[in-house]
Amino acid sequence: MLPDIGVFGPYTYLVTEVVWGTVALVLLWRADALRLAGRTIVVLYPVAYVWDWYTLEVGVFAIRLRTGVDLLGIPIEEHVFIVVVPALVLGIHETLRRRDAS
């Protein structure tokens, strides 16, 4: 059984993004890959933003436990998500790559 993190109410999604974003940041910092991740995220962000905006607009998914604050047509949590996902992927990738190179 999974823990009910809905106790954070409208901040639930944001809290999970902050937690996973912290994990990503630590991994990137330890792998000395913050700059690489930043550059990659800047390039990916516009594509991810349009994709996210479109899928929300046409009703592919809905986000229930969110703050309700929108920025440029999508929830603020989705902006954070667009940064956290590639950061976490790159953090894991760079951590494994550097470990294998040792």
Secondary structure, 3 states (H helix, E strand, C coil): CCCCHHHHHHHHHHHHHHHHHHHHHHHHHHCCCHHHHHHHHHHHHHHHHHHHHHHHHCCCCCCCCCCCCEECCEEHHHHHHHHHHHHHHHHHHHHHHHHHHC
